[in-house]
Every structure is written in C-alpha cells, then in structure tokens.
C-alpha cells in the first residue's frame, strides 16, 4: 500500500495497483473557502453593518436608511458565515477528522451560537420598538453583544490562519499583511473617531443643560458663569457620521479584496510531495 502525502495529508492511495485520488471536499480547498467566507462575513459585512448602526442611527441630519443597511449587511454576513461553516463541517465529516479538538473549533462554535442569539435579540429589539421607547436591557445586550462578538471574531480569524499553517499549508506573507492592515485600520479608525464622537456628544449635553438651567434663563447669578456658546467645542468631529462611515466602508472593502485575493492565490500546499509506504511507521520512509 503506497500513499502520496503532502503536508501530512494523503493525496491519493495506491492499493493493489488501484489509485484513489483525493476529492475536493477532502482536500484543503474547503478550509480555504471556509476562511474566505468568514473573513468576508465578519471582518467586512458584519463589521461595517455593526458600525453603521452605531454611527448612522444618530446621524445629523437623520439617515433612516441606516436600519435596512444594518439588517442587510449583517444578514448577508450571517448567511455567508453559515455557508463557511457548512464547508468546514463537510470537510471534517468526509475526511473523518476529529471534531472540536482545538481552540479555533470550540471558539467558532461559540461564535456561531452567539451570532444566532444576536440575530434573535436584534429582531426582539426591532419588533418591540415604538416612538419614544426608552432603551431596554434587550437593546443593551444587542449593542454590547454585537461589539463583543466582532472583537472575538477578529481573533478567531487570526487563529484560523494560524491553524492552516499548523496543518502544513503555506500562507503567504501578503495574507498576514492584508489581515493585519485590515484589523489595525479598523481599530485605528474607530478609536480616532470615537474620541471626537464622545467629546462632541458630551459637550452637547453640557450645553443643553446650561441652556435649560434656571440660572441661565433668568440671566442672573454668577457673572463669571460661562455662556453656552463659550462651552461649544473648538474642535468638533473631523468628519460627519456619513463621511466617517463612507471612509470606513471603503477602507474595509479595499482590505477585504486584498485579503480574499491573497488567501485565494497565496495559500497552498507545499510544492514537493513525497512518497511514503503506509506499512512503515508514522515517520514515513521515502520510496
């Protein structure tokens, strides 16, 4: 019995003179397809859809289209994530590999469960909404759950790439550069905008309180008290909510294209297979 192995995996068996070639589903291709689906789903679609809800919901002027964009972007992301899950489950079943035998696999299952729960919470928050409705615990769970899942999914994508390396795949440096650039750009842009977004909202709150105070309304009191206009920010947000989301979406789309292209063309099996005799021990003698 002779087998051709590459990166520790059997490419085809030669049993009694009859070759059994490895199929697409038992190759590493479904794992790469799984990775591409997850990268597009989490690092692009769900990422942009989540931030659209964060910033466009309270855009000035109002942008009612934020909600359908949020639903469609996240909905397509969830669907693509489930497609990626089907790829890897089919591969594991066809190959007969052990299930849930590592951090990436367990974390992926938990993320999938959290993603479906998050969709349920979003639906509950939407259908319980009415004009003037105060923020509810379901709203808060949906907001913070989505942000937590997004951060966890970013780490999960990095773990998945490392798993391909551990499986013996050759992952080009451009793949790591693309995903690193995407992650750091996302965190950098959001952190930059959040500083001014929070500052602007805080100043608006203070000004509104001052304008509505009895002291200011009567025009009396301490003559040294600052006028509301004096408390308005000297440095307002660098971009409006719409401008920021446009910039963020374009940057994420460019990195997503770079990353998917890099994964498709720069993740491969080692070029030189070697022949081993299955009757030999696990170290494999070359024949």
N, C-alpha and C positions, 0 to 999 in steps of 0.2 A: 504494500500500500504506500503510494508516494503522493505527497501533497506539495503544492507550491504555496509558500507562506510569504506574506508581506506585512510588516509591522505587527507580527504576531497573529495574523488572521489568515485563514485558509482561503486561497483564491480559487483553487479547484482541486478536486480529489482525482486520483487515478487509481481506481480499484479494479483489479483484474483486467486491465487494459481499457477500461471504460472511464472517460473523463466526465466529471460532474462540475460544470463551471458555476462559480458563484453568481447569484442573481443580483439584480439591482437592489432589491429590498434587503438582502443580507450583506451588501457592501456598505461602505462608509457614506455613500451618497445620501441616504435618508437622514443621517445625522447632520450633514452639512445643510440639507434642506430644512431640517428642524431648526438649526441655528439661524438661518436666514429668516425664517418665519418669525422667530422670537425677537430677533433684532428689529425687524420692521414693526412688529406688533408693539413691543414695549418701549424701545428707545426712540421710536418715531411717532407712531399713531397715538398710542395711549399717552405718551409723554406730551405731545402737542395738545391733544384733547383735554388733558388734565389742566394744563396751564391756561388754556382758553377759558375754562370755567373759572379759574382763579382771577384772571385779569379782565376779560371781556364782559363778565357779568355786571361789573360796576363801571364800565367804560363811560367816559364823558366826551361826546354825547352818547346816550344809551345805544347799545347794539343788541337788539333782541335776537339776532341770528346766532348769538353765542351758544344757545341751548341746542338747536339742531346740529350745529358743528360739533359740539361736545359729544352728543349722542352718536352721531355717525362715525366720528373719528375713533372713539372708544369702542363702539360696536364692531367696526371692521377690525380693530386691533384684537378684540376678544376672539372674534371668529378666526383670524389668522393664527392666534396663539393656540387655539384648539386644533387647527389643521397641523401646526407644527407638532403638537402632542401626538396626533394620530400617526405622523411619520415615524416618530421615535418608538412608539409602542409597537407598531407593525414591525419595525426593525428588530426590536428586542425579542418579540414573540417568534419571528421567523428564524432568528439566529440561535434562539434558546439561551440567551444570556440571562444572568440573574437579575431580578427586579429590585429596585430601591436599595442598591448596595453601595450608596455613596451620598455625600452631602448634596451634590448637584441634583440628584434624582429626588431625594426627600424634600429639598427646598423647592424644587419645581412642582411637586405635588401640592405642597402647602400654598405656593403662589397661585396655582390653578384654583384651589378651593377658595382662597381669598378673593381672587378675581371674580368668581361667580357670586360670592357673597356681596362683593362690592356692587355688582350689577343689580342685585336684588335691592340693596339699600338705596341705590340711585332711583330705581323705579318707585320704591316706597316714598322717598322724599319728594319725587315729582308729583305723584298722584295724591299726596296729602297736602299739596301746596294750595294756598288761597291768598288773595290780596291782603296784605298786612299781616301775614302769618309770621310769628316770631321764629327765630332759629330753634330747632328742636334737637334732641340728642341724636336722632337718626341723621339729620343734616351734618352734625359734627362728626359722627362716625364715618359717614360717607366721605367728607372732606379729608380728614386725617388718615383714614384707611387708605384712600387713594394715593396720598403722598407717601405713606409708608411702603405700600406695595411697589410704587415706582422706584424708590431707592433700593428696595430689596431685589427687584428685577434687574436693576443695573449690575449689582454684584453677581446675580445669578448668571447673567450673560457672560461676564468675565470668567466665572467658574466653568461655564460650558466650553469656552475656547480652550481653557487650560486642560479640560478633560480630553479634548481632541488631541492635544499634544501628548497627554499621558497614554492615549490609545495608540500612539505611534504615528499620528498624522504630521505632516509638515505644514505648519502655519506660518505664512509669510510675514515678515516684519511690517509690511504695509497694512495687514489686518489689525495688528496691535496698535499701530499709529492711528488708523482710522477710528477704532473704537475708543482709544484714549482721547483723541481730539474731540470726539463727539461727547464723551462724558464730561471732560473738563470744560468744554464750551457751554454745555447745558448748565452745569453748576455755576460757572462764572457769570453767564448772562443773567441767570435768575438771581444770584446773590447781588449783583450790581444793581439790578432794577428794584429788588426788594428793599434795599437801603433807602432809595428815594421814594418808593411807593409807600413804605411805612412812614417816613418823615412827612410826606405830603398829607397823608391821612391824619396824622397826629396834629399837625398844625391846623388843618381844617377843623378838627374837633375843638381845639383850644379857641380858635377864632369864633366859632359858632357859640361856644359857651360864653365868651366875652360879649358878643353882640346881644345875647339874650339875657345878660345879667341885669339885675335891677339897678346896680351901680351905674352901669353904662347908659341905661335907659333914662335915668334921671339926670345924667350929666354932672353928678356931684361926686363927693367922696375924695379920695386921694388924687391930687392933681398930677402926681407922678405916675399914676396907673397908665400902662401903655394902651394906646388906641388899637382896635382890632387890625387896622391896616398895617400898623407897625409890627404886628406879630406874624404877618404873612411871610412865607418863606422867600428868602433871597435866591435860593437855588431850588427850583421846582424840578419835577421829574424830567430827565433828559429827553424822554420820549413819552408820547401818549400811550395808552394801553393798546390801541390798534397798531401803532407804529412798532411797539415792542414785540407784539405777537407776530407781526409780519416778518420782522428781522429774525426772531427766534425760529419761526416756522421754516424760513428759507435756509438758515444755517443748519438746522436739524435735517432738512431734506437733502442738502448737499452732502453732509456727512453720512447720511443713510445710504445714498447712492454709492459713495466711495466705499463704505463698509461692505455692502452687499456685493459690489463688483470685486472687491478684494477677497471676500470669502469664496466667491464662485471660482475665481481664477487662481487664487494663491493658497488654497487648502488642498493638499493632495497626499497620496500615498508616496512613500519613498520609491525612487525610480528603479532600484535594483532588487528584485525578489531573489530569494534563494530557495533551493530545493532541500526539503528535509524528508527523512523517512519516518513515517508515523510510528514505526516499530521501535525507533530509538527513544531515548529519554527526552524530557522536556527541553533540554538544552539544544537539541537539534543538530545533527551532523550534516554537513553539506555533501550532497551526492552529485 
